[in-house]
Amino acid sequence: MLFIYVDESGDAGSAGSRTYALGAVMVEAAKWPDVFDEVIDFRRFLRMRFGIPVRAEIKANYLLRNGGPLRPLALSERARFAIYRSHLRLQSKLGLQAFAVVIDKPDLQVRRPGLDPRDVAWEYLLQRLERYTTKNGTEVLLVHDEGDQVRVRGLARKARRAGSAGSAFGTGSLRRPARRVLDDPVPRNSQQSYFLQMADMNAYAAFRHVVPPPVRLVQIVPQRMWEELGTARLVAVSQLNRGPAGIVKYP
């Protein structure tokens, strides 16, 4: 069995961010206690090296803007880059798996006007989980950041009851209910979950892999940051659409 932690990057409105992205971190349930202990040790290292409290919430936006609980520390850009990179590198060291869904909002409105990018992103994520769990004979429990819990619950129930996926080898769709996605997704406050914080960083790194950042002297999240996940990237989700390893793109 797997726990899947999911967080978002970007907004769903027609203005604002260019994309809407979901980042995911996959943890084997049987290994969860040991992995969690390793994450605690990692956070203690960050406290020793950078002065970040063990229980402080670390998210992409805080590292980009030196905000939230990081503001009093006045960390340099190079320090924030190192902290971000270390979170992504840690995932392969702990045997975690990661993937992301990135929706190009302007293109979505041209191709499928009126659709909410959140619905499309979660639809893609649930389709990939259905394929992964069916092929590997495992079950998953979804944990997501608070907010949109009614929407996410409805989409998960729909996927479990009557899920479908577009055929990669022709037109039309295939009926593939996500029977191995257990119960309703569990909303959590990301401040209370290190794994949701990692999922948030994965989502933003995936966005920057698809949409490179503006040129500046020190890039906290350069385009190559997604590649720091290394073997943690779940390549299977992106094989059919030939996207970057571990990233499902729309279009």
C-alpha positions as CSV (number, residue, x, y, z in Angstrom):
1,M,0.0,0.0,0.0
2,L,1.1,3.6,-0.7
3,F,0.4,7.0,0.7
4,I,0.2,9.6,-2.0
5,Y,0.8,13.2,-0.8
6,V,-0.5,15.9,-3.3
7,D,-0.1,19.7,-3.2
8,E,-0.6,22.4,-5.8
9,S,1.3,25.2,-7.4
10,G,-0.3,28.1,-9.2
11,D,-3.9,29.2,-9.2
12,A,-7.0,28.1,-11.1
13,G,-8.1,31.5,-12.3
14,S,-7.9,32.8,-15.9
15,A,-5.4,35.4,-14.7
16,G,-2.4,34.9,-12.4
17,S,-0.1,32.0,-13.0
18,R,0.5,30.6,-16.5
19,T,0.0,27.0,-15.3
20,Y,-1.7,25.0,-12.6
21,A,0.3,22.1,-11.3
22,L,0.0,19.2,-8.9
23,G,3.0,17.6,-7.3
24,A,2.9,14.2,-5.7
25,V,5.1,12.2,-3.3
26,M,4.6,8.4,-3.0
27,V,5.6,6.6,0.3
28,E,5.3,2.9,0.9
29,A,3.1,2.4,3.9
30,A,5.3,-0.4,5.3
31,K,8.3,2.0,5.1
32,W,6.6,5.1,6.4
33,P,7.8,5.0,10.0
34,D,11.5,4.6,9.0
35,V,11.2,7.2,6.2
36,F,9.6,9.7,8.6
37,D,12.4,9.3,11.0
38,E,14.9,10.0,8.2
39,V,13.0,13.1,7.3
40,I,13.1,14.3,11.0
41,D,16.9,13.8,10.9
42,F,17.0,15.8,7.7
43,R,15.1,18.6,9.3
44,R,17.5,18.6,12.3
45,F,20.3,19.0,9.8
46,L,18.6,22.0,8.3
47,R,18.2,23.5,11.8
48,M,21.9,23.0,12.5
49,R,23.0,24.3,9.1
50,F,20.6,27.1,8.4
51,G,18.8,27.7,11.7
52,I,15.4,26.6,10.4
53,P,13.2,25.2,13.2
54,V,12.4,21.5,12.8
55,R,8.6,22.2,12.8
56,A,8.7,25.2,10.5
57,E,6.8,24.9,7.3
58,I,9.0,25.0,4.2
59,K,7.3,25.5,0.9
60,A,8.4,26.8,-2.5
61,N,6.9,30.2,-2.1
62,Y,8.7,30.8,1.2
63,L,12.0,29.8,-0.3
64,L,11.4,32.0,-3.4
65,R,10.5,35.1,-1.4
66,N,12.2,34.4,1.9
67,G,8.8,34.5,3.5
68,G,6.8,32.8,6.2
69,P,8.8,31.3,9.0
70,L,12.0,31.8,7.0
71,R,11.8,35.6,7.0
72,P,13.5,36.2,10.4
73,L,16.4,34.1,9.2
74,A,17.2,36.4,6.2
75,L,18.6,33.4,4.3
76,S,20.7,34.2,1.2
77,E,19.5,33.2,-2.3
78,R,22.2,30.6,-2.5
79,A,21.1,29.1,0.9
80,R,17.5,28.9,-0.3
81,F,18.6,27.2,-3.5
82,A,20.6,24.7,-1.5
83,I,17.6,24.0,0.8
84,Y,15.2,23.5,-2.1
85,R,17.7,21.2,-4.0
86,S,18.3,19.2,-0.8
87,H,14.5,18.5,-0.5
88,L,14.4,17.1,-4.0
89,R,17.6,15.1,-3.7
90,L,16.4,13.6,-0.4
91,Q,13.4,11.9,-2.1
92,S,15.6,9.5,-4.1
93,K,17.8,8.8,-1.1
94,L,14.7,7.7,0.9
95,G,13.3,5.5,-1.9
96,L,10.3,7.8,-2.5
97,Q,8.7,8.3,-5.9
98,A,7.5,11.6,-7.3
99,F,5.6,12.9,-10.3
100,A,3.7,16.0,-11.3
101,V,0.9,17.2,-13.6
102,V,1.2,20.6,-15.3
103,I,-1.7,22.3,-17.0
104,D,-1.1,25.1,-19.4
105,K,-4.2,27.3,-18.6
106,P,-4.3,29.5,-21.7
107,D,-4.0,26.4,-23.9
108,L,-6.7,24.6,-21.9
109,Q,-9.1,27.5,-22.5
110,V,-8.5,27.3,-26.2
111,R,-8.9,23.5,-26.5
112,R,-11.5,22.9,-23.8
113,P,-13.1,26.3,-22.9
114,G,-14.9,26.5,-19.6
115,L,-13.0,23.6,-17.9
116,D,-11.4,24.3,-14.6
117,P,-7.7,23.4,-14.6
118,R,-8.0,21.8,-11.2
119,D,-10.5,19.3,-12.6
120,V,-8.2,18.4,-15.5
121,A,-5.1,18.2,-13.3
122,W,-6.8,15.8,-10.8
123,E,-8.3,13.8,-13.6
124,Y,-4.9,13.2,-15.1
125,L,-3.4,12.4,-11.7
126,L,-6.1,9.9,-10.8
127,Q,-5.8,8.3,-14.3
128,R,-2.1,7.8,-13.7
129,L,-2.7,6.3,-10.2
130,E,-5.2,3.9,-11.7
131,R,-2.7,2.6,-14.2
132,Y,0.1,2.4,-11.7
133,T,-1.9,0.7,-9.0
134,T,-3.4,-1.8,-11.4
135,K,-0.1,-2.8,-12.9
136,N,1.6,-3.0,-9.6
137,G,-1.2,-4.6,-7.6
138,T,-1.2,-2.1,-4.8
139,E,-3.6,0.2,-3.1
140,V,-3.2,3.9,-2.4
141,L,-4.6,6.4,0.1
142,L,-4.5,10.1,-1.1
143,V,-3.5,12.9,1.3
144,H,-3.9,16.4,-0.1
145,D,-3.4,20.0,1.2
146,E,-6.5,21.5,2.8
147,G,-8.7,23.4,0.5
148,D,-10.9,22.1,-2.4
149,Q,-11.6,19.0,-0.3
150,V,-15.2,18.8,-1.7
151,R,-13.9,19.1,-5.3
152,V,-11.1,16.5,-4.7
153,R,-13.4,14.1,-2.9
154,G,-16.0,14.3,-5.8
155,L,-13.4,13.7,-8.4
156,A,-11.9,10.8,-6.6
157,R,-15.3,9.2,-6.1
158,K,-16.1,9.6,-9.8
159,A,-12.7,8.1,-10.8
160,R,-13.3,5.1,-8.5
161,R,-16.9,4.5,-9.8
162,A,-16.6,5.3,-13.5
163,G,-13.0,6.4,-14.3
164,S,-11.9,6.7,-17.9
165,A,-8.7,7.4,-19.7
166,G,-8.1,8.5,-23.3
167,S,-6.6,5.8,-25.4
168,A,-3.0,6.3,-26.3
169,F,-3.3,4.4,-29.5
170,G,-6.5,5.8,-31.0
171,T,-9.6,7.9,-30.5
172,G,-12.1,7.6,-27.8
173,S,-11.6,6.6,-24.2
174,L,-11.3,3.4,-22.1
175,R,-13.3,2.7,-19.0
176,R,-10.8,2.3,-16.1
177,P,-12.3,2.8,-12.7
178,A,-9.7,3.6,-10.0
179,R,-10.7,0.7,-7.8
180,R,-7.4,0.7,-5.8
181,V,-7.7,4.3,-4.7
182,L,-9.1,3.7,-1.2
183,D,-11.7,5.7,0.6
184,D,-12.0,9.5,0.2
185,P,-8.8,11.6,-0.1
186,V,-7.7,13.0,3.3
187,P,-7.2,16.8,3.6
188,R,-4.3,17.8,5.8
189,N,-2.8,21.1,6.8
190,S,0.6,21.2,4.9
191,Q,2.1,22.9,8.0
192,Q,1.7,19.5,9.7
193,S,3.1,17.3,7.0
194,Y,6.7,17.3,5.7
195,F,5.5,15.1,2.8
196,L,3.0,17.7,1.6
197,Q,5.7,20.3,1.8
198,M,7.8,18.1,-0.5
199,A,4.9,17.7,-2.9
200,D,4.5,21.5,-3.0
201,M,8.2,21.9,-4.0
202,N,7.8,19.1,-6.6
203,A,4.8,20.9,-8.1
204,Y,6.7,24.2,-8.4
205,A,9.9,22.5,-9.8
206,A,7.8,20.8,-12.4
207,F,6.2,24.1,-13.4
208,R,9.7,25.7,-13.8
209,H,10.8,22.7,-15.8
210,V,8.0,23.4,-18.3
211,V,8.1,27.2,-18.1
212,P,11.7,28.3,-17.5
213,P,12.2,31.1,-15.0
214,P,13.4,34.6,-15.9
215,V,17.1,35.1,-16.2
216,R,18.8,36.2,-12.9
217,L,22.1,35.9,-11.2
218,V,21.1,33.3,-8.7
219,Q,18.2,31.0,-9.6
220,I,16.5,29.5,-6.5
221,V,14.5,27.1,-8.7
222,P,16.3,26.9,-12.1
223,Q,14.8,24.9,-14.9
224,R,16.9,21.9,-14.1
225,M,15.7,21.7,-10.5
226,W,13.2,19.0,-11.4
227,E,16.1,16.7,-12.4
228,E,17.4,16.8,-8.9
229,L,14.8,14.2,-8.0
230,G,16.8,11.7,-10.0
231,T,15.6,8.1,-9.6
232,A,12.6,9.3,-7.5
233,R,10.9,10.5,-10.7
234,L,8.1,8.1,-11.7
235,V,8.9,7.8,-15.3
236,A,5.9,5.5,-16.0
237,V,3.4,8.4,-15.9
238,S,5.1,10.3,-18.7
239,Q,6.1,7.5,-21.1
240,L,3.1,7.6,-23.4
241,N,2.9,11.4,-23.8
242,R,6.7,11.6,-24.1
243,G,6.9,14.4,-21.7
244,P,9.8,15.2,-19.3
245,A,10.5,12.2,-17.0
246,G,7.8,12.1,-14.3
247,I,5.8,15.1,-15.6
248,V,2.4,14.8,-17.2
249,K,1.7,17.9,-19.4
250,Y,-1.4,19.4,-20.8
251,P,-1.4,19.8,-23.7
